[in-house]
């Protein structure tokens, strides 16, 4: 079976040269070691030294030199905006206090859809918009960062067992 032991960051390889692609959601894109089957049938073992957050557009380099492109699967998310930076920081604090995964997109935040949390955020003055998009949550405070792949791939001490 082919193995992928290297990740090339989006924008640092010719994605037109991909031999295949694989579509994964945010949870599925945080891996260290797992057997994967890509859209055109390429089956391979992802075999990274540490659990890594893979991003849309990254390339997994196979041991034969082929590259499989990572595609972020769109997920049901809610994007929030606030009246000002203070209000946005307050929303972020409430999200973090509940240990909810969050993606920071400039002056907006994104989380997975959750009607209870959405109601709380509305009560705090958030302007919410549902979106379907790949989700790229921030790494946790205790995550380790490695920059050798050209951008902030995030590595973790644990393996999710997948």
Residue pairs with C-beta under 8 A, 6 or more apart in sequence:
1 35
1 43
1 44
1 45
2 42
2 43
2 44
2 45
2 62
2 63
2 64
2 66
3 44
3 45
3 46
3 47
3 62
3 63
4 44
4 45
4 46
4 47
4 48
4 60
4 61
4 62
4 63
4 68
5 47
5 48
5 49
5 61
5 63
6 60
6 61
7 48
7 52
7 54
7 58
7 59
7 60
7 61
7 149
7 153
8 58
8 59
8 60
8 61
8 67
8 149
8 150
9 55
9 58
9 149
9 150
9 151
9 153
10 55
10 56
10 57
10 58
10 59
10 151
11 57
11 150
11 151
12 149
12 150
12 151
13 59
13 67
15 57
15 59
15 69
17 67
18 59
18 67
18 68
18 69
19 40
19 42
19 62
19 66
19 67
19 68
20 38
20 39
20 40
20 41
20 42
20 66
20 68
20 69
21 38
21 39
21 40
21 68
21 69
21 70
21 71
22 36
22 37
22 38
22 39
22 60
22 68
22 69
22 70
22 71
23 39
23 71
23 72
23 73
24 54
24 70
24 71
24 72
24 73
25 72
25 73
25 75
25 134
25 135
26 72
26 75
26 101
26 134
26 135
26 136
26 137
28 73
29 53
29 54
29 55
29 70
29 72
30 51
30 52
30 53
30 54
30 156
30 160
31 46
31 48
31 51
31 52
31 54
31 160
31 162
32 46
32 48
32 49
32 50
32 51
32 52
32 159
32 160
33 45
33 46
33 47
33 48
33 159
33 162
34 45
34 46
34 162
35 43
35 44
35 45
35 46
36 43
36 44
36 45
36 46
36 68
37 43
38 44
38 68
42 62
42 66
42 68
44 60
44 62
44 68
46 60
50 144
50 146
50 155
50 156
50 157
51 155
51 156
51 158
51 159
51 160
52 153
52 154
52 155
53 136
53 139
53 153
53 154
54 60
54 70
54 153
55 70
55 72
55 136
55 151
55 153
56 70
56 71
56 72
56 134
56 136
57 69
57 70
58 69
58 70
58 149
58 153
59 67
59 68
59 69
59 70
60 67
60 68
60 69
60 70
61 67
62 68
71 134
72 133
72 134
72 135
72 136
73 134
74 132
74 133
74 134
75 112
75 132
75 133
75 134
75 135
76 112
76 113
76 130
76 132
77 103
77 110
77 111
77 112
77 113
77 130
77 131
77 132
77 133
77 135
78 110
78 111
78 112
78 113
78 114
78 118
78 121
78 128
78 129
78 130
78 131
79 105
79 108
79 109
79 110
79 128
79 129
79 130
79 131
80 91
80 108
80 109
80 110
80 111
80 121
80 126
80 127
80 128
80 129
81 88
81 107
81 108
81 126
81 127
81 129
82 88
82 90
82 91
82 125
82 126
82 127
83 125
85 107
87 124
87 125
88 107
88 109
90 124
91 109
91 121
91 124
91 126
92 102
92 104
92 109
94 120
94 121
94 124
95 102
95 109
95 111
95 117
95 121
96 102
98 117
100 111
100 112
100 114
100 117
101 111
101 112
101 135
101 137
101 138
102 109
102 110
102 111
102 137
102 138
103 109
103 110
103 111
103 135
103 136
103 137
103 138
104 138
110 131
110 133
110 135
111 117
112 135
113 130
118 128
121 128
122 128
139 145
139 154
139 156
143 154
143 155
143 156
144 154
144 155
144 156
144 157
145 152
145 153
145 154
145 155
146 152
146 153
146 154
146 155
147 153
